[in-house]
Amino acid sequence: MQFGKVIGQVVSTHKESNVRGLRLLIVDQLDEKLSPIGKTITSTDTVNARIDDIVLLCSSSSARMTAMTEGVCTDNAIVGIVETVTSAKWDWYKR
């Protein structure tokens, strides 16, 4: 899994039938300290994420293992909205 930050949405009037009805969001990928790594991806949203949400991402075949994405042609899925990120020494993020 990887962290990301939702920065936009894709609107597509024509798409493959197995992705119809699914939201596609633009996500900046983040490192473990929630800093941008310079990569932006499109992800299938399975949790109703919003702009500026910090999210958990699954990629490759793992992206197709949710109830909403089983059998769907996707390489990236948003599978969680992050509430907090902590370590033994400090809190990195709190929503």
Phi and psi in radians as a Rosetta constraint file:
Dihedral C 1 N 2 CA 2 C 2 CIRCULARHARMONIC -2.474 0.35
Dihedral N 2 CA 2 C 2 N 3 CIRCULARHARMONIC 2.732 0.35
Dihedral C 2 N 3 CA 3 C 3 CIRCULARHARMONIC -1.544 0.35
Dihedral N 3 CA 3 C 3 N 4 CIRCULARHARMONIC 2.670 0.35
Dihedral C 3 N 4 CA 4 C 4 CIRCULARHARMONIC -2.663 0.35
Dihedral N 4 CA 4 C 4 N 5 CIRCULARHARMONIC 2.899 0.35
Dihedral C 4 N 5 CA 5 C 5 CIRCULARHARMONIC -2.199 0.35
Dihedral N 5 CA 5 C 5 N 6 CIRCULARHARMONIC 2.190 0.35
Dihedral C 5 N 6 CA 6 C 6 CIRCULARHARMONIC -1.249 0.35
Dihedral N 6 CA 6 C 6 N 7 CIRCULARHARMONIC 2.190 0.35
Dihedral C 6 N 7 CA 7 C 7 CIRCULARHARMONIC -2.128 0.35
Dihedral N 7 CA 7 C 7 N 8 CIRCULARHARMONIC -0.125 0.35
Dihedral C 7 N 8 CA 8 C 8 CIRCULARHARMONIC -3.079 0.35
Dihedral N 8 CA 8 C 8 N 9 CIRCULARHARMONIC -3.122 0.35
Dihedral C 8 N 9 CA 9 C 9 CIRCULARHARMONIC -2.307 0.35
Dihedral N 9 CA 9 C 9 N 10 CIRCULARHARMONIC 2.572 0.35
Dihedral C 9 N 10 CA 10 C 10 CIRCULARHARMONIC -1.771 0.35
Dihedral N 10 CA 10 C 10 N 11 CIRCULARHARMONIC 2.283 0.35
Dihedral C 10 N 11 CA 11 C 11 CIRCULARHARMONIC -1.967 0.35
Dihedral N 11 CA 11 C 11 N 12 CIRCULARHARMONIC 2.155 0.35
Dihedral C 11 N 12 CA 12 C 12 CIRCULARHARMONIC -2.342 0.35
Dihedral N 12 CA 12 C 12 N 13 CIRCULARHARMONIC 2.067 0.35
Dihedral C 12 N 13 CA 13 C 13 CIRCULARHARMONIC -1.413 0.35
Dihedral N 13 CA 13 C 13 N 14 CIRCULARHARMONIC -0.418 0.35
Dihedral C 13 N 14 CA 14 C 14 CIRCULARHARMONIC -2.167 0.35
Dihedral N 14 CA 14 C 14 N 15 CIRCULARHARMONIC 2.108 0.35
Dihedral C 14 N 15 CA 15 C 15 CIRCULARHARMONIC -2.662 0.35
Dihedral N 15 CA 15 C 15 N 16 CIRCULARHARMONIC 2.882 0.35
Dihedral C 15 N 16 CA 16 C 16 CIRCULARHARMONIC -0.941 0.35
Dihedral N 16 CA 16 C 16 N 17 CIRCULARHARMONIC 2.500 0.35
Dihedral C 16 N 17 CA 17 C 17 CIRCULARHARMONIC -1.034 0.35
Dihedral N 17 CA 17 C 17 N 18 CIRCULARHARMONIC -0.570 0.35
Dihedral C 17 N 18 CA 18 C 18 CIRCULARHARMONIC -1.392 0.35
Dihedral N 18 CA 18 C 18 N 19 CIRCULARHARMONIC -0.041 0.35
Dihedral C 18 N 19 CA 19 C 19 CIRCULARHARMONIC -1.959 0.35
Dihedral N 19 CA 19 C 19 N 20 CIRCULARHARMONIC -0.004 0.35
Dihedral C 19 N 20 CA 20 C 20 CIRCULARHARMONIC -1.071 0.35
Dihedral N 20 CA 20 C 20 N 21 CIRCULARHARMONIC 2.390 0.35
Dihedral C 20 N 21 CA 21 C 21 CIRCULARHARMONIC 1.509 0.35
Dihedral N 21 CA 21 C 21 N 22 CIRCULARHARMONIC -0.123 0.35
Dihedral C 21 N 22 CA 22 C 22 CIRCULARHARMONIC -1.680 0.35
Dihedral N 22 CA 22 C 22 N 23 CIRCULARHARMONIC 2.436 0.35
Dihedral C 22 N 23 CA 23 C 23 CIRCULARHARMONIC -1.422 0.35
Dihedral N 23 CA 23 C 23 N 24 CIRCULARHARMONIC 2.382 0.35
Dihedral C 23 N 24 CA 24 C 24 CIRCULARHARMONIC -1.983 0.35
Dihedral N 24 CA 24 C 24 N 25 CIRCULARHARMONIC 2.154 0.35
Dihedral C 24 N 25 CA 25 C 25 CIRCULARHARMONIC -2.052 0.35
Dihedral N 25 CA 25 C 25 N 26 CIRCULARHARMONIC 2.606 0.35
Dihedral C 25 N 26 CA 26 C 26 CIRCULARHARMONIC -1.585 0.35
Dihedral N 26 CA 26 C 26 N 27 CIRCULARHARMONIC 2.265 0.35
Dihedral C 26 N 27 CA 27 C 27 CIRCULARHARMONIC -2.278 0.35
Dihedral N 27 CA 27 C 27 N 28 CIRCULARHARMONIC 2.268 0.35
Dihedral C 27 N 28 CA 28 C 28 CIRCULARHARMONIC -1.424 0.35
Dihedral N 28 CA 28 C 28 N 29 CIRCULARHARMONIC 2.199 0.35
Dihedral C 28 N 29 CA 29 C 29 CIRCULARHARMONIC -1.323 0.35
Dihedral N 29 CA 29 C 29 N 30 CIRCULARHARMONIC 2.506 0.35
Dihedral C 29 N 30 CA 30 C 30 CIRCULARHARMONIC -2.155 0.35
Dihedral N 30 CA 30 C 30 N 31 CIRCULARHARMONIC 2.708 0.35
Dihedral C 30 N 31 CA 31 C 31 CIRCULARHARMONIC -1.484 0.35
Dihedral N 31 CA 31 C 31 N 32 CIRCULARHARMONIC -3.037 0.35
Dihedral C 31 N 32 CA 32 C 32 CIRCULARHARMONIC -1.159 0.35
Dihedral N 32 CA 32 C 32 N 33 CIRCULARHARMONIC -0.305 0.35
Dihedral C 32 N 33 CA 33 C 33 CIRCULARHARMONIC -1.760 0.35
Dihedral N 33 CA 33 C 33 N 34 CIRCULARHARMONIC 0.243 0.35
Dihedral C 33 N 34 CA 34 C 34 CIRCULARHARMONIC 1.167 0.35
Dihedral N 34 CA 34 C 34 N 35 CIRCULARHARMONIC 0.531 0.35
Dihedral C 34 N 35 CA 35 C 35 CIRCULARHARMONIC -1.710 0.35
Dihedral N 35 CA 35 C 35 N 36 CIRCULARHARMONIC 2.442 0.35
Dihedral C 35 N 36 CA 36 C 36 CIRCULARHARMONIC -1.051 0.35
Dihedral N 36 CA 36 C 36 N 37 CIRCULARHARMONIC 2.450 0.35
Dihedral C 36 N 37 CA 37 C 37 CIRCULARHARMONIC -1.792 0.35
Dihedral N 37 CA 37 C 37 N 38 CIRCULARHARMONIC 0.041 0.35
Dihedral C 37 N 38 CA 38 C 38 CIRCULARHARMONIC 1.545 0.35
Dihedral N 38 CA 38 C 38 N 39 CIRCULARHARMONIC 0.263 0.35
Dihedral C 38 N 39 CA 39 C 39 CIRCULARHARMONIC -2.122 0.35
Dihedral N 39 CA 39 C 39 N 40 CIRCULARHARMONIC 2.368 0.35
Dihedral C 39 N 40 CA 40 C 40 CIRCULARHARMONIC -2.094 0.35
Dihedral N 40 CA 40 C 40 N 41 CIRCULARHARMONIC 2.385 0.35
Dihedral C 40 N 41 CA 41 C 41 CIRCULARHARMONIC -2.334 0.35
Dihedral N 41 CA 41 C 41 N 42 CIRCULARHARMONIC 2.855 0.35
Dihedral C 41 N 42 CA 42 C 42 CIRCULARHARMONIC -1.764 0.35
Dihedral N 42 CA 42 C 42 N 43 CIRCULARHARMONIC 2.292 0.35
Dihedral C 42 N 43 CA 43 C 43 CIRCULARHARMONIC -2.246 0.35
Dihedral N 43 CA 43 C 43 N 44 CIRCULARHARMONIC 2.542 0.35
Dihedral C 43 N 44 CA 44 C 44 CIRCULARHARMONIC -1.371 0.35
Dihedral N 44 CA 44 C 44 N 45 CIRCULARHARMONIC 2.227 0.35
Dihedral C 44 N 45 CA 45 C 45 CIRCULARHARMONIC -1.574 0.35
Dihedral N 45 CA 45 C 45 N 46 CIRCULARHARMONIC 2.093 0.35
Dihedral C 45 N 46 CA 46 C 46 CIRCULARHARMONIC -1.919 0.35
Dihedral N 46 CA 46 C 46 N 47 CIRCULARHARMONIC 0.025 0.35
Dihedral C 46 N 47 CA 47 C 47 CIRCULARHARMONIC -2.284 0.35
Dihedral N 47 CA 47 C 47 N 48 CIRCULARHARMONIC 0.229 0.35
Dihedral C 47 N 48 CA 48 C 48 CIRCULARHARMONIC 1.031 0.35
Dihedral N 48 CA 48 C 48 N 49 CIRCULARHARMONIC 0.835 0.35
Dihedral C 48 N 49 CA 49 C 49 CIRCULARHARMONIC -1.204 0.35
Dihedral N 49 CA 49 C 49 N 50 CIRCULARHARMONIC 2.760 0.35
Dihedral C 49 N 50 CA 50 C 50 CIRCULARHARMONIC -2.127 0.35
Dihedral N 50 CA 50 C 50 N 51 CIRCULARHARMONIC 2.915 0.35
Dihedral C 50 N 51 CA 51 C 51 CIRCULARHARMONIC -0.973 0.35
Dihedral N 51 CA 51 C 51 N 52 CIRCULARHARMONIC 2.414 0.35
Dihedral C 51 N 52 CA 52 C 52 CIRCULARHARMONIC 1.345 0.35
Dihedral N 52 CA 52 C 52 N 53 CIRCULARHARMONIC -0.057 0.35
Dihedral C 52 N 53 CA 53 C 53 CIRCULARHARMONIC -1.196 0.35
Dihedral N 53 CA 53 C 53 N 54 CIRCULARHARMONIC 2.470 0.35
Dihedral C 53 N 54 CA 54 C 54 CIRCULARHARMONIC -1.539 0.35
Dihedral N 54 CA 54 C 54 N 55 CIRCULARHARMONIC 2.259 0.35
Dihedral C 54 N 55 CA 55 C 55 CIRCULARHARMONIC -2.267 0.35
Dihedral N 55 CA 55 C 55 N 56 CIRCULARHARMONIC 2.837 0.35
Dihedral C 55 N 56 CA 56 C 56 CIRCULARHARMONIC -1.729 0.35
Dihedral N 56 CA 56 C 56 N 57 CIRCULARHARMONIC 2.348 0.35
Dihedral C 56 N 57 CA 57 C 57 CIRCULARHARMONIC -2.033 0.35
Dihedral N 57 CA 57 C 57 N 58 CIRCULARHARMONIC 2.485 0.35
Dihedral C 57 N 58 CA 58 C 58 CIRCULARHARMONIC -2.030 0.35
Dihedral N 58 CA 58 C 58 N 59 CIRCULARHARMONIC 2.553 0.35
Dihedral C 58 N 59 CA 59 C 59 CIRCULARHARMONIC -2.279 0.35
Dihedral N 59 CA 59 C 59 N 60 CIRCULARHARMONIC 2.988 0.35
Dihedral C 59 N 60 CA 60 C 60 CIRCULARHARMONIC 1.076 0.35
Dihedral N 60 CA 60 C 60 N 61 CIRCULARHARMONIC -2.465 0.35
Dihedral C 60 N 61 CA 61 C 61 CIRCULARHARMONIC -1.155 0.35
Dihedral N 61 CA 61 C 61 N 62 CIRCULARHARMONIC -0.440 0.35
Dihedral C 61 N 62 CA 62 C 62 CIRCULARHARMONIC -1.107 0.35
Dihedral N 62 CA 62 C 62 N 63 CIRCULARHARMONIC -0.484 0.35
Dihedral C 62 N 63 CA 63 C 63 CIRCULARHARMONIC -1.171 0.35
Dihedral N 63 CA 63 C 63 N 64 CIRCULARHARMONIC -0.319 0.35
Dihedral C 63 N 64 CA 64 C 64 CIRCULARHARMONIC -1.778 0.35
Dihedral N 64 CA 64 C 64 N 65 CIRCULARHARMONIC 0.360 0.35
Dihedral C 64 N 65 CA 65 C 65 CIRCULARHARMONIC -1.892 0.35
Dihedral N 65 CA 65 C 65 N 66 CIRCULARHARMONIC 0.159 0.35
Dihedral C 65 N 66 CA 66 C 66 CIRCULARHARMONIC -1.588 0.35
Dihedral N 66 CA 66 C 66 N 67 CIRCULARHARMONIC 2.902 0.35
Dihedral C 66 N 67 CA 67 C 67 CIRCULARHARMONIC -1.073 0.35
Dihedral N 67 CA 67 C 67 N 68 CIRCULARHARMONIC -0.612 0.35
Dihedral C 67 N 68 CA 68 C 68 CIRCULARHARMONIC -1.424 0.35
Dihedral N 68 CA 68 C 68 N 69 CIRCULARHARMONIC -0.415 0.35
Dihedral C 68 N 69 CA 69 C 69 CIRCULARHARMONIC -1.938 0.35
Dihedral N 69 CA 69 C 69 N 70 CIRCULARHARMONIC 0.093 0.35
Dihedral C 69 N 70 CA 70 C 70 CIRCULARHARMONIC -1.075 0.35
Dihedral N 70 CA 70 C 70 N 71 CIRCULARHARMONIC 2.130 0.35
Dihedral C 70 N 71 CA 71 C 71 CIRCULARHARMONIC 1.383 0.35
Dihedral N 71 CA 71 C 71 N 72 CIRCULARHARMONIC 0.115 0.35
Dihedral C 71 N 72 CA 72 C 72 CIRCULARHARMONIC -1.627 0.35
Dihedral N 72 CA 72 C 72 N 73 CIRCULARHARMONIC 2.529 0.35
Dihedral C 72 N 73 CA 73 C 73 CIRCULARHARMONIC -1.444 0.35
Dihedral N 73 CA 73 C 73 N 74 CIRCULARHARMONIC 1.495 0.35
Dihedral C 73 N 74 CA 74 C 74 CIRCULARHARMONIC -2.429 0.35
Dihedral N 74 CA 74 C 74 N 75 CIRCULARHARMONIC 2.569 0.35
Dihedral C 74 N 75 CA 75 C 75 CIRCULARHARMONIC -1.896 0.35
Dihedral N 75 CA 75 C 75 N 76 CIRCULARHARMONIC -0.205 0.35
Dihedral C 75 N 76 CA 76 C 76 CIRCULARHARMONIC -2.471 0.35
Dihedral N 76 CA 76 C 76 N 77 CIRCULARHARMONIC 2.382 0.35
Dihedral C 76 N 77 CA 77 C 77 CIRCULARHARMONIC -2.390 0.35
Dihedral N 77 CA 77 C 77 N 78 CIRCULARHARMONIC 2.454 0.35
Dihedral C 77 N 78 CA 78 C 78 CIRCULARHARMONIC -1.508 0.35
Dihedral N 78 CA 78 C 78 N 79 CIRCULARHARMONIC 2.088 0.35
Dihedral C 78 N 79 CA 79 C 79 CIRCULARHARMONIC -2.040 0.35
Dihedral N 79 CA 79 C 79 N 80 CIRCULARHARMONIC -0.004 0.35
Dihedral C 79 N 80 CA 80 C 80 CIRCULARHARMONIC -2.904 0.35
Dihedral N 80 CA 80 C 80 N 81 CIRCULARHARMONIC 2.651 0.35
Dihedral C 80 N 81 CA 81 C 81 CIRCULARHARMONIC -1.869 0.35
Dihedral N 81 CA 81 C 81 N 82 CIRCULARHARMONIC 2.171 0.35
Dihedral C 81 N 82 CA 82 C 82 CIRCULARHARMONIC -1.354 0.35
Dihedral N 82 CA 82 C 82 N 83 CIRCULARHARMONIC 2.284 0.35
Dihedral C 82 N 83 CA 83 C 83 CIRCULARHARMONIC -1.678 0.35
Dihedral N 83 CA 83 C 83 N 84 CIRCULARHARMONIC -0.840 0.35
Dihedral C 83 N 84 CA 84 C 84 CIRCULARHARMONIC -2.534 0.35
Dihedral N 84 CA 84 C 84 N 85 CIRCULARHARMONIC 2.681 0.35
Dihedral C 84 N 85 CA 85 C 85 CIRCULARHARMONIC -2.312 0.35
Dihedral N 85 CA 85 C 85 N 86 CIRCULARHARMONIC 2.097 0.35
Dihedral C 85 N 86 CA 86 C 86 CIRCULARHARMONIC -2.313 0.35
Dihedral N 86 CA 86 C 86 N 87 CIRCULARHARMONIC 2.816 0.35
Dihedral C 86 N 87 CA 87 C 87 CIRCULARHARMONIC -2.333 0.35
Dihedral N 87 CA 87 C 87 N 88 CIRCULARHARMONIC -3.104 0.35
Dihedral C 87 N 88 CA 88 C 88 CIRCULARHARMONIC -1.131 0.35
Dihedral N 88 CA 88 C 88 N 89 CIRCULARHARMONIC -0.426 0.35
Dihedral C 88 N 89 CA 89 C 89 CIRCULARHARMONIC -1.759 0.35
Dihedral N 89 CA 89 C 89 N 90 CIRCULARHARMONIC -0.552 0.35
Dihedral C 89 N 90 CA 90 C 90 CIRCULARHARMONIC -2.810 0.35
Dihedral N 90 CA 90 C 90 N 91 CIRCULARHARMONIC 2.909 0.35
Dihedral C 90 N 91 CA 91 C 91 CIRCULARHARMONIC -1.646 0.35
Dihedral N 91 CA 91 C 91 N 92 CIRCULARHARMONIC 2.181 0.35
Dihedral C 91 N 92 CA 92 C 92 CIRCULARHARMONIC -1.513 0.35
Dihedral N 92 CA 92 C 92 N 93 CIRCULARHARMONIC -0.594 0.35
Dihedral C 92 N 93 CA 93 C 93 CIRCULARHARMONIC -2.678 0.35
Dihedral N 93 CA 93 C 93 N 94 CIRCULARHARMONIC 2.437 0.35
Dihedral C 93 N 94 CA 94 C 94 CIRCULARHARMONIC -2.477 0.35
Dihedral N 94 CA 94 C 94 N 95 CIRCULARHARMONIC 2.184 0.35
